């Protein structure tokens, strides 16, 4: 374990797992770099057998580099842990909002996971990827759960047509589904009910969704009314309950409490004639962004929620429900890094040194939005000791465009390749064209092969949706 205090004597190699056995066994969410990260004979960082400096020369920068082995390992660890610790049926579904693209959907699906989508766009992406894999409409419908606190009529109709499970968030959506079901002649719309459990956890206020003051879900005091209404609607096939208490959580106690609360709700539903067979406990397991972060492993998290639900079901004398979890960040976050090219340097004596890179808040808005912290290395000089403290700035016309404050690095030069770790979650998916910058490319690396999975936008792409009224041309 690295020290929690910044040091000026370490090098980029200190971020690697040097023990091959430990590297294979480690839970990906506990690693700063992807599991396949190594340093080659040229003292350069490799991921998935691919040299980062070579990747930048081939594909440009900024560049998202996704390690297929790390993503697959995380998927398998979730699936295998539930098979080990939960005595009933279980299903792991990927929270697509972390990063949705055709390649990631295909990888996750091939590992036996389903999908949590939160928009028509994510639903469309998932369907297209699964269709390309040869899945039938029925198979696709069984693997998708549609979230959202304000789904449009078009999105609800889309979901009804495909037949996926809709996680109902509020009264308007519940009543709208009944109307749409009657209008379309749909006999059975599969739904889960999202409830707000009132469980607090220590995380950023913007990513806490389980406490009572939240835009998501029905309040517990509405349970009787909701259960009564649903039980009277033949067009609704209510299969279970959903709750999610937040994101980037390191504590296990809140998830243990959540299982107990949700099973109590299952018992309460029986009083209204509803026999619910699914329990979706959300996701939220955190990942390691900096040395001091100490999240539970995937196995530890799964063990906690599984034992909590099984214990509660035993207390209330209920059969074990199908247990569903929806991790996102802990699957894809640790599997990706972002490579930048270093440019200008500004030294302010006795105050700060700024190092600028060719990206910033448009490819990673999390530092300016959530004050998120990251670690970084110079990928083309991994063994050089860190001798200076610098602030990594983006290139945008915004004073707050700072990726990392007080980063420990060796003396850098323009053209060096800077790699920021753990950028797979909410980086590409939240990327923008601020300052009219084209969004970066993404490559998938595996055993020395690099495949483009997201093409870099061009200047013409920026104009693709623009329209110029004729009267402005005169």
Buried (B, 14 or more C-beta within 10 A) or exposed (E): EBEEEEEEEBBBBBBBBEEEEEBEEBBBBBBBBBBBBBBEEEBBBBBBBBBBBBBBEBBBBBBBBBBBBBBBBBBBBBBBBBEEBBEBEBBBBBBBBBBBBBBBBBBBBEBEBBBBBBBBEBBBBBBEBBEEBEBEEEEBBBBBBBBBBEBEEEBBBBBBEBBBBBBBBBEEBBEBBBEBBEEEEBEEBBBBBBBBBBBBBEBBEEBBBBBEEBEBBBEBEBBEEBBEBBBEBEBBBBBBBBBBBBBBBBBBEBBBBBBBBBBBBBBBBEEBEBEBBBBBBBBBBBBBBBBEBEBBBBBBBBBBBBBBBBBBBEEBEBEBBBBBBBBBBBBBBBBBBBBBBBBEBEEEEEEBBBBBBBBBBBBBBBBBBBEBBBBBBBBBBBEBBBEBBBBBBBBBEBEEBBBBBEBBBBEBEEEBBBBBBBBBBBBBBBBEEBBEBBBBBBBBBBEEEBEEBBEBBEEEEBEEEEEEEEEEEE
